Amino acid sequence: MDAVFLTDSLELELETEWCKPPCFSCAFDNREGGGGGGKGKDFSGESYLANGSLKRLFLNLDPLPTNFEEDTVEIFGVQWVTETALVNSCRELFHLCRQQLYKLEELLHTSCDFGKISSLHSTAGNIRQQCVTFLHYVKVFIFRCLKVQVAEDQVSVHPYEASEAQLPSVLIDELHGLLLYIGHLYELPNINLGAFVNQNHIKKFPPSWHLLHLHLDIHWQILEILHLLGEKLKQVVYGHQFVNLAGDTLTNVSLFEEHCENLLYDLISLSLKRYDKVRPSEALTSHPCPCACIKELWVLLIHLLDHRCKWSLSESFWNCLNKLLKTLCEKSNDQRRPVPVIQSRDPLGFSWWIITHVASFYQFDRHGIADKMREMKSNWNFIEELLKQSITAQDGVLEEQLRMYLQCCLTLCDVWESNISIVTILWEYYSKNLNSSFSVSWLPLKGIVSIKSPLAMLEMVKTCCQDKQDHDLYKSSSSYTIFLCILAKVVKKAMKSSGPHTWKQVKGRIYSKFHRKRMEELTEVGLQNFFNLFLLLAVVAETEDVASRVLDLMNFLKPACVTSQRALIWKGQMAFLLMYAQKNLDIAVLAKKFACEFQEKAKEFLVSKNDDMVQRHNLWMLLSIYIDGVQEVFETSSCLYPSHENLLNDGFTMLLRACRESEVRTLLNFLQAVLARIRSIHQQLCQELQRENVDLIIQTSLSAKERHLAAVASVLWKHFFSFLKSQRMSQIVPLSQLADAAADFTLLAADIPSTAPSDLQPQPVISIIQLFGWDDIICPQVVTRYLNHVLQNSTLCEALFHSGYVPFQALTVRSWIRCVLQMYIRNFSKPGDMFIDINSEQTVEKAYMEQLTELTRLSFKLPEVKSIFSNSQVEYLPVPEDPKRALVQFFEAVGITYRNLQTLSDKSAMVTKSLEYLGEILKYIKPYLGKKTSSAGLHLTYEMMGFLVKSWAQIFATSKAQKLLFRIIDCLLLPHVVLQQEKELPAPMLTAIQKSLPMYLQGMCIVCYQSQNPIAYLNHLLGNVIEQYIGRFLPASPNVSGLGQHPVLLALRNSANVPLVSSLKKHIVQILRKSYFDFKGSVPPPRLASVLAFILQLFKETRVEVCEVELLLPGVLKCLLLVNEPQVKRLATENLQYMVKTCQVGSDREPATQLTSVFRQFIQEYGMTYSYQVYGILETAAAVNQKVVIHLIPALTQSLKDSELKWGLGRNSAQREAYSKLLSLLGQVGQDEKQTLESENT
């Protein structure tokens, strides 16, 4: 002990900073309410704690070893002899001190503003410094100069020695007098703790601030002086002038005790003023100390009283404080005890509040440094009495008050040692009030009442077990929840310090309150409180013991309790299951019984009537609790045991058969979560098995876990997969969840193939993909989402690529093509609601389009597809944004790849692969071609198939692919409705054909051109298509400009292939002559003007061949001859002029012989009957090219003569005159023929 004292003494002596005279100051931390500017975090460097003054006092060291070392000392402006001043002039010095106090008090009456604050601050600070210096001098004098007098009889004593012997008594009197002069702290006028801050950020305080802090200095230093005096003299010192209230003479001991009591009384009174402004919800955050100096005084008193108590010099701090608080609570009339002049509105609440905050002051050591790990002296005895008073109020316990009391109690449990009595007292109260909700009408309750799930229930209980609780607990939780927090903290601390004995005590107290009658009395709220209590006990103590007790108590409940109570019981049971899973305990005991209850309710749900919605709702409420809870159990469990299999019984099979769409969603969400958990655990087990140096025991354990996992997986296959398989075409199951669940089963089959049912073996992954990814009857929304899941799993794809199942990529591409073509089909199973749009051109719904875009991206990453694009050198976006555009690019790439192949075997294989990509493509588009159709779907169908026919023309030229081409043409371009000329085609269909027909025509022509053997049937089809659609797309009015967008003309215009243009044009001309220039005698064909306009546009856009003129000119001449309609004559004339103009040979512009032959034949047929009209037509031709008609002069002359001979009337002057008019247009040759005819006339 001496060594410790020596060390401390040296430390304090060497550090001169510690020897500066301390004083109370919050000048550095006033804004922070307790921060520090010195060494301590919470107190100023000038404070008694940070300065080391308290430690010096306890170690009986010089209070200020570096001060008062001169022979004289200046006190109150007067020089005094240091070693004798207090003996010689004690009363004078104390009188001067009181005078300085009076001066400072007078300064309070001076108005304080910025103009005066500087001088007032300086004056008040000077007065305070003088008084503090004087009191420090008294302490130093006692320590250094005061001698202990030894009583000697009849010995003459020097007058100084006599005075010195009386000094202790004089000091007692003067100190008491000084205390009487300054009075109580609470009697001070309102103190302004705020400071004035100048431009240099220097604080200036008003006189009231200095007066308060001087009072604090006096109060504390008097205690220090009295303690020093007792330590120095080791005997009781009696005063001479004063007696106490009991008539006893005043002593240093009684004065110390009286002053401590008064000081605590003052501090309580100051705290009472603050407490009256504190809301119960802010009890822990509202502090009793107006500034750090008051807080420091509390800490100083704690250390001083507890230090003296060790040596039996006085009572402990808690005992002193308890006496005053008991007086406050009991409202005692005992006048010997000081009663605070301010009565509290809530004495109990104030007692809780002040003790809780004062208890936190124990964390500060003698230097004022906070150490939260420091052992804090408790005050449980008083708290137990206070707690009993708090819960046994005669006028009832208010919940809002009880919350504050228990929150304070919880804080004390955190800083003090455990106390089982507290729990016992509280349990006696709450066990009688379990059915209460403990709610406050004006506060929302976030705790017990709002618990909606087993997991939330368990999490709430775990929150109660946390070491640190939220200060907002008052508003967020009931008093019962706070009690649970206290229970958890006490039990945890007690078990840590004293083992399981404490837990057995608590368990006995709690278990004894529950029996059959009590369980039957519990309401829904009571059951909730019951489960929260036992869940908390299970968390902090023996989980299995508590769960077993709960199961026993559940047997006391009536089976026919209301649904809400039954739901709460299920939640509680599931919460215990979750806890078992989290603690990795075997859940078999809890799972077996609970699973049987679930199966019974599932059976009731299956047989319940659909119209009894109340019963179904009540049953589903229970079933959903089980489903959600089991999902949490699986997600929480670190590994699966056979007991987990018990949770997945036949109840799920019954449920799936009875559920509606919303209920199926819940079940499938559960399924996906459990599948994901199984796969995750399987991957962990595989990783552990693959580690090096795994011993045999661990391998055996891991193998057992793998078997347990497989058993659980097999149950899922049994109960869920068969249902999914049966619902592929049903609309009960949401499409997205159907795809997701099927994909999860696919991945499970890849991980643990042995668990799949026998009908999927030996390749379960391929079997599932065939069911959900490649089957043409499955809705495209399902296929896209499903294949996305499969293709995104790179490990699975690699395994499939190398599995030897060759068609995997081709079948996947086929499904992608189908999904693109069927993007506008919404529902296969409901024909009346099949399409996304019926009459609009709106795009596909966003969700499906995103899935389809992703499937496009993944399909383009398949090795086969990448190879095709690489060989064809067709550019495409790495991340395709438009699936339709991507499909066109794919068709083009396949076509180019085929054209680039050299060997016959490669080409044959490519044709086979290409047809494999398409599959039954006509079935994919068939829904669009019905009576109810989609305009967007029709447009997509005709456009994509048009691109296909054009891009794959050379493939379709092969014998393998010709049949598909014929079916495409028959299905899309020549359906039955098209062949019925009298019927109009639906507008959407006509629009779609018009936009895509050029591609079909070009593709068909390429096929005809490329085919090694002429395909008569395809030529026939091509002719039929041209015949049908030339007329259907002719404009209503014969406007040549309106023909610019005619699809047949567009087919010619957009083709860069010369042989293709020639072949197609040949077919067009033949169809025009055959079907559109077919005069029935003299009756012209219909829409002749539009046909003539079409021919004219055809010749303008393409190079006119003589053979084409040879076919079409006779018809044009007939139009000029036989039709009088002005539009027809005008258009026929234009056609005639264009044909004559273009059918010229050589540089001499000689007419083609075929042209002359047509005219000659025309003259032979109609020259005798329609001679005048023939001459008029030839005049038009002569205007374009005289040579054409010149070559016809012999035929014309012969026709004239034959006409005259036929009629037998001699020469026909009128006809000859008309002929002469024609000849006059033919130059010299015409003049010669004219003269010849005239000579014959002569």
C-alpha angles and dihedrals in degrees: 000000000000090000091054091050091048093051093049091046094053091046092052094043095051097047102072091183088071090056098064110115105266127221139168111276136162095170091118099044107029093116092049094048095230111006120128140232096196136056095301120075095222103031138052120262088242092058125114090244099048091041092058094240093131093051091050090051093054094044091049092238130150105288093220110010095179098045134078093021096132123092092247133035131200113231122171090350094304129106114237134182103256098218099044109026097095093048095045100038108020097133092044092053093050089047090054089049091055089049091055089049090053091051091052091049090052090056088065089074092059115097111247121219138139092276095057103027096090095056093040091050091050095047095045092045091052092051091049092048092053093051093046091047090052093053091047088052090054090054093047092047092052091049097045110024111024111101124206107242120225114209111242121175122230095359118137111242129204112246091242091052089050090051090046090052090054094046097092092054091044089051091052090052095045094046090050090048092050089052091051090050097052094040126190125340093232089058092065115107118257107300121219105214093183121105135217111238119204129205091276090056091248115147120232117192128205121242092257089063092051091047093053093048092045089054089051090050092050094047093050098041091051087058090049091049093049091048092048091048092053093046091048099047099032088209142081115275118208125210122226105209108040139056125189128244092273092055095254122137114259116253135181089254096049091044090051093050093043092049093048090051092048092047092051088046089054092049091049090050091051090048091050090059090055095042093060088066095047120103116218090242090057098047096114096043097044110080126209095224118086090200141004092263093063088049090050091051089054090051092047092051091049093053095041097049095043090048092052091045090061088062093040091246094128143347122287121267094252092052092052093048093044092056092056094044091049088053089051094048096042094043089221121195091214101129093195088074118067110244115204111251089221111071115211122234087218113026092175093050091046091051091052091046098048095044092049093053096039089050088060089058089070088076090074117090126211090282093052093250114143116236112176091187090060115114109254123209110239132221099201097143093063092040091054091055090044091051092051090052090047095057098037101055111153094224093050134270115278113219094219090056095042091054091057093046092051094044088056090046090051090053090052091049087056095055101032132059119273120281120193092191090069091057091046093052093048094045090055088059100041096042087064093047104042092127092060120102091212090217132157114220095221096045127072111233115226096174131062103000094049095053106125106169140033090246091052089049091052093044091051090053091048088052088057089055096054118117093231121045129201117260086224090067090112093065099033102045141039124244088256090059090050088051088055089052090052091047092051094048095047095047093046092049093044094049090049093051105032106017129232096330092086091049091054090054093051093043091053093050093049100039092050092065095062123077136136096283093046093049091050090052094056115110124205090275090046091053090050090052090046094054093045090053096049094041089055091049089050091052097050101032141015105346098189094045092052093045091051090052091050092052090052092050091048088063089065092063119096113253092222097058119142119282095251091054092046089051090052091050090052091049091051093049091048091049089057089049089053091050091052090051093049091050091046093240125151107268095195096109094052098034100055097057095039093049090053090053089050092051091051092052091046089054090050089050091051095052095038116113116255092227093056094083095165093058092045091049093050092047093047091051089060095041093050090053089056094044095049091044095050088050090055090047091055093045091049099045114097090206135006127245133190087265089067088061089060090064091061102062135146090286088086092055090053092047095051090055093051103039129106124217098278091047092047088055090060093049094048092048086054091048093051092049093050093046091050091051093049092051091047093052090045091054091050091051091049091051091050092049091050094056117108123254096019107168124228096256093055091046090053091049093049092048090053091051089050090053091050089050092051091050092055091047091052090056090054091051089051099049103031114023096058088053093051090049091053092048099054091110098030125098096214092089115064108247096231093051092045089056094044094049092047090050091050090053089049091055090045090053089051092051099040107014094169091068094062117102120264095253089066096048144138092027105020095171093055090044093055093045089052090053099046107017110033104028109110093212094063118101111259091232088063094043096051095048092043096049091046089059092048097045093045089062101083094187092056092046093051090051091050093047090056098036094092092244095130102187094058095102095038093050091048091052089048090054090048091052090050092049091052093048092046097044091118094052112098107172129020095184097054112056091186091057100032103121133061090221130014104186105005132084094223119144127251119282112278099243094055092044090055091051092047091049090052091048089051091053092049093045090054088056093060110112093236093052093045089051092051093052091045093052094044095043090219110159117232136166115264087225105036112212099187116049092196092055089045091054091052089051090050092051090049092048093051091048093049092045090054093048090052094054115105109190125070093229092054091049092049091050090048092053090052092048092047093052088048089056091054099044113170091345094163089060089056093058097035095094090063092056098060130101093273107051144165119241091209090047093050092049091050092047097050093041096050094042090048091054088047094052092047098042095043096040093122091048090051088051088071121090092242094059102034094088091056090050091050090051092048092052093045093046101044108023105025107033118152093264092058092055090057099085094187092061124080116228118239109271096238091051093047091049092049092049092047091056096046105031095094090062092050092049093048092047094048091049091051089051091050091047096045098043113108091211119043110255105217094183093052091050088050090051091048091052091049092050092050092045092051099045103038088068098037092057098040110120118251091239121046094248113151092204090056090061094066092096097043104135094224091055090043089057089059096040096051097048120098093185109100096198088048092053092048093049094047093045091051090056092046093051093048091051092048092053093043102043109018105036096045105128113196095217103301093339110109122223119257124273090016095160092055091048091051090049090051091051091049091051090046092055092045093054098042138041110270115235121205091231090057091051089049089057100042105032095075089058093048090050090050090053090054091046104041107025122073098184106124095223092050093048091048095048092042090051091051090049091049092050092047093049095047091046095051098041096075124126128209131348092300090064091236112177118249113261090234089059092050090048092054092051092045090052090047090052092049092052102042106013095095096042103035100025096146093049090046091053090050092052091049091050087059090050092046090054088061099038122359091194092067092061094037088063088053097053095098091050092046093049092048091048089053093052093045090051092052091046092050095053093042093214097116123241116002103221095188093051091045090051091052090048091049089054090056091046091052087065093056102072124228094343089055092048091052092051089047092054090047090055091047092051089052088053089055 
